[in-house]
Amino acid sequence: MYPHIQMINSDTHLPTHVDVAIIGGGIIGVCTAYFLAARGVSAVVLEKGRLAAEQSSRNWGWCRTLGRDLAEIPLAMASLKIWDDWQTTLGEDTGFQRSGILYVCESARQQAEQAHWLRAASAQGVVARELDPVQLRQLLPQAARHHWLGALHAPEDGRAEPHMATAAIARAAQRLGARFHEQCAVRGLIREAGRVSGVVTEHGELRCASVVLAGGAWSSLFCRTLGIRLPQLKVIASVLRTAPMPGGPELAVGAHDFAFRKRRDGGYTIAQRSANIAPITPDSFRYLADFLPALARQYRELRVRLGRQFIDEWRLPTHWSPDRPGPFEALRVLDPQPDRAILAEARRALCRHFPFFEGLQVSQTWAGAMDATPDALPVIGPVAELPGLFLSTGYSGHGFGIAPGAGALMADLISGQVPVVSPYPFRFERFSRAR
Ligand SMILES: Cc1cc2nc3c(=O)[nH]c(=O)nc-3n(C[C@H](O)[C@H](O)[C@H](O)COP(=O)(O)OP(=O)(O)OC[C@H]3O[C@@H](n4cnc5c(N)ncnc54)[C@H](O)[C@@H]3O)c2cc1C
């Protein structure tokens, strides 16, 4: 079961030609279409299932600079500004508000890490501050007596509503001329004279000058069919949402073993912050060397599992004829099972620290498959080995908040404008060099 998502009116007739075809109707593909359309570039989003039905409706909704990799901070700051501007210019409600985010500090080592991050992030213009235990208690009076050493607080970070935002941005993009086709899987690319010249969809061919692959957890498989190696693994994260709980904290809070944020409906989205599942699949072996150095850093809290998914992915074809249905049509919406034990851990930890949540009623649980890269940074940019192909994928569990900036950046790169932020940290070539 995944969250109830706002819908759009999907277009019915596939055009024969556009400037840019975008594969994937998550928030990344949709933001890219919005900014291309705003620059007068014709764009079509091709989505195999429903808009936002995978990661983009299942996430926590945090839009943060707090704790980000320093390389991502310019993109996070540009994105917060766009989220803000959209409040007045989009003509749609994304549910965005700057309600603040706080990470509690639980050990001396973490305190040193937070202080180090804060110095570097402040130099880039991030607004955040360290809180001592007294200030923390004033800000979060609902917290029980605890041994926290303090916290890191970013008062200008915010949240948006994942079940609303993607559709809201898509409707605004439609008004600018972008087109959206749901239930329209892309089976492959058309190449002419050594470059991309179109896509083959389940409803026919479409000619275009450029293709953006924004396929989330499917991007690595799609690239493999083109002979392009994109190291990416799926990481499964579980979430629960509660019934409305009046009087609770407005701030979004992250601790080692829980995280929560208030929802527009008055309930809370809750998760275990340090427990995600890495299913063992053939990709785990294919990309082992790429991910090994990162296992001790970015992904040290992963729980590795061997299950059915290994067999399912083992059976996936790597090549198929574009005139027949392929794996993208076989699974319209990737809908992993939430892990009950992990959610129970989150609930126990949360109630221990916030007795306010003891009576919570679970309204829904779900899980999402995140698209992790070895350095936990996305790939945003062209693929040199196949001119005309651009990637915007691998957001590694934090692409919702930076989606507006990522969409603007991709539109800049395609239309040849000065990029909103430097694309250098996100270049695809970094993986081949690392190897
Ligand atoms: C539980 C959870 C919590 C998270 N919390 C946060 C958070 O608080 N803040 C934050 O910033 N980020 C968060 N994230 C990450 C964030 O949700 C993602 O980074 C972001 O949604 C990625 O968007 P996307 O468009 O790249 O991918 P997706 O939303 O996964 O969309 C990709 C789309 O491509 C489509 N597709 C793939 N292949 C094809 C094809 N061949 N043809 C047609 N369509 C295709 C798929 O059907 C899918 O709809 C979280 C993620 C999860 C799972």
The ligand as a Tripos MOL2 file, in Angstrom:
@<TRIPOS>MOLECULE
LIG
   53    58     1     0     0
SMALL
NO_CHARGES

@<TRIPOS>ATOM
      1 C1         11.0230    6.2100    2.7830 C.3       1 LIG1
      2 C2         11.7250    7.3290    2.0990 C.ar      1 LIG1
      3 C3         11.9500    8.5210    2.7800 C.ar      1 LIG1
      4 C4         12.5790    9.5950    2.1160 C.ar      1 LIG1
      5 N1         12.6370   10.7980    2.7420 N.ar      1 LIG1
      6 C5         13.1250   11.8890    2.0760 C.ar      1 LIG1
      7 C6         13.0900   13.1700    2.6670 C.ar      1 LIG1
      8 O1         12.5670   13.3640    3.7720 O.2       1 LIG1
      9 N2         13.6240   14.2190    1.9820 N.ar      1 LIG1
     10 C7         14.1950   14.0460    0.7500 C.ar      1 LIG1
     11 O2         14.7110   15.0190    0.1920 O.2       1 LIG1
     12 N3         14.1740   12.8420    0.1300 N.ar      1 LIG1
     13 C8         13.6490   11.7580    0.7630 C.ar      1 LIG1
     14 N4         13.6190   10.5380    0.1590 N.ar      1 LIG1
     15 C9         14.1760   10.3910   -1.1830 C.3       1 LIG1
     16 C10        13.2350   10.9400   -2.2530 C.3       1 LIG1
     17 O3         11.9500   10.4010   -2.0990 O.3       1 LIG1
     18 C11        13.7980   10.5760   -3.6220 C.3       1 LIG1
     19 O4         15.1620   10.9350   -3.7070 O.3       1 LIG1
     20 C12        13.0490   11.2750   -4.7480 C.3       1 LIG1
     21 O5         11.6590   11.0740   -4.6200 O.3       1 LIG1
     22 C13        13.5490   10.7030   -6.0800 C.3       1 LIG1
     23 O6         12.6840   11.1260   -7.0980 O.3       1 LIG1
     24 P1         12.8150   10.4850   -8.5450 P.3       1 LIG1
     25 O7         11.8740   11.2080   -9.4060 O.co2     1 LIG1
     26 O8         14.2500   10.4380   -8.9190 O.co2     1 LIG1
     27 O9         12.4240    8.9460   -8.3470 O.3       1 LIG1
     28 P2         10.9710    8.2110   -8.2460 P.3       1 LIG1
     29 O10        10.0120    9.0170   -7.4450 O.co2     1 LIG1
     30 O11        11.2870    6.8570   -7.7560 O.co2     1 LIG1
     31 O12        10.4780    8.2190   -9.7210 O.3       1 LIG1
     32 C14        11.0790    7.4740  -10.7560 C.3       1 LIG1
     33 C15         9.9690    7.1270  -11.7180 C.3       1 LIG1
     34 O13        10.5280    6.6140  -12.9210 O.3       1 LIG1
     35 C16         9.6000    5.6890  -13.4610 C.3       1 LIG1
     36 N5         10.2990    4.8610  -14.4470 N.ar      1 LIG1
     37 C17        11.4120    4.1130  -14.2620 C.ar      1 LIG1
     38 N6         11.7700    3.5050  -15.4030 N.ar      1 LIG1
     39 C18        10.8720    3.8800  -16.3470 C.ar      1 LIG1
     40 C19        10.7130    3.5710  -17.7420 C.ar      1 LIG1
     41 N7         11.5490    2.7550  -18.3980 N.pl3     1 LIG1
     42 N8          9.6620    4.1310  -18.4040 N.ar      1 LIG1
     43 C20         8.8190    4.9750  -17.7630 C.ar      1 LIG1
     44 N9          8.9110    5.2750  -16.4450 N.ar      1 LIG1
     45 C21         9.9350    4.7440  -15.7520 C.ar      1 LIG1
     46 C22         9.1290    4.9290  -12.2230 C.3       1 LIG1
     47 O14         7.9030    4.2920  -12.4550 O.3       1 LIG1
     48 C23         9.0340    6.0470  -11.1930 C.3       1 LIG1
     49 O15         7.7310    6.5670  -11.0830 O.3       1 LIG1
     50 C24        13.0350    9.4360    0.7810 C.ar      1 LIG1
     51 C25        12.8170    8.2340    0.1020 C.ar      1 LIG1
     52 C26        12.1620    7.1810    0.7500 C.ar      1 LIG1
     53 C27        11.9020    5.8980    0.0030 C.3       1 LIG1
@<TRIPOS>BOND
     1     1     2 1
     2     2     3 ar
     3     2    52 ar
     4     3     4 ar
     5     4     5 ar
     6     4    50 ar
     7     5     6 ar
     8     6     7 ar
     9     6    13 1
    10     7     8 2
    11     7     9 ar
    12     9    10 ar
    13    10    11 2
    14    10    12 ar
    15    12    13 ar
    16    13    14 ar
    17    14    15 1
    18    14    50 ar
    19    15    16 1
    20    16    17 1
    21    16    18 1
    22    18    19 1
    23    18    20 1
    24    20    21 1
    25    20    22 1
    26    22    23 1
    27    23    24 1
    28    24    25 2
    29    24    26 1
    30    24    27 1
    31    27    28 1
    32    28    29 2
    33    28    30 1
    34    28    31 1
    35    31    32 1
    36    32    33 1
    37    33    34 1
    38    33    48 1
    39    34    35 1
    40    35    36 1
    41    35    46 1
    42    36    37 ar
    43    36    45 ar
    44    37    38 ar
    45    38    39 ar
    46    39    40 ar
    47    39    45 ar
    48    40    41 1
    49    40    42 ar
    50    42    43 ar
    51    43    44 ar
    52    44    45 ar
    53    46    47 1
    54    46    48 1
    55    48    49 1
    56    50    51 ar
    57    51    52 ar
    58    52    53 1
@<TRIPOS>SUBSTRUCTURE
     1 LIG1         1 GROUP 0 **** ****
